[in-house]
Amino acid sequence: AQSVTQPDIHITVSEGASLELRCNYSYGATPYLFWYVQSPGQGLQLLLKYFSGDTLVQGIKGFEAEFKRSQSSFNLRKPSVHWSDAAEYFCAVAPWGSASKIIFGSGTRLSIRP
Amino acid sequence: DAGVTQSPTHLIKTRGQQVTLRCSPKSGHDTVSWYQQALGQGPQFIFQYYEEEERQRGNFPDRFSGHQFPNYSSELNVNALWLGDSALYLCASSPTSGSSYNEQFFGPGTRLTVL
């Protein structure tokens, strides 16, 4: 069965520090991969997506993610976090060729230490 | 461009009642998907509508039904509400062609509380 695992429920980093959020997926083939961010009381905003090609994907707000097929991982990174990055982050997968049914991980809550 | 809009923002119902949630997709989008997000969880796919028909469905009971109108807007109906239906219901829209193909744009959600 398709699934997404985000092993870190809550992460706290200092403002200006680097960030890496982990994501592992289980899927029979190479899926579409996404990272979304959700601020309190808000909907989901797409940070970046991977469909094919270069395995290092650049997104909005200075985020990037790297697809590693051998590890079934799609970790999200940012070199220097800002207080405004505090939010819930969701990794997600969809069948390759169609993002009609997106499967989400349970999320990682990011807190920023001043 | 208003993006995806949902109404109402918040809703309180009692067990056994029925509820209807509404969604207007982003301009130019013809596909609407619905997700349920329980507190502390990631969103779960309920179903997707395209050309006024349910195209795909997740693991949700028949109490959850939907509709898509000719203008692409959509409704989610939930019958016989129970406490476990309390959640944030998210609507997402996507186009079937163009550069945003295979990307879903999410609305702010409707917070449903069942007492």
Interface residues (C-beta under 8 A of the other chain):
Chain A: V4 Y32 Y36 G41 Q42 G43 L44 Q45 L46 K49 F51 F90 A92 A94 S98 A99 S100 K101 I102 I103 F104 G105 S106 G107
Chain B: V4 T31 S33 Y35 G40 Q41 G42 P43 Q44 F45 Q48 R55 Q56 G58 L90 A92 S94 N102 E103 Q104 F105 F106 G107 P108 G109
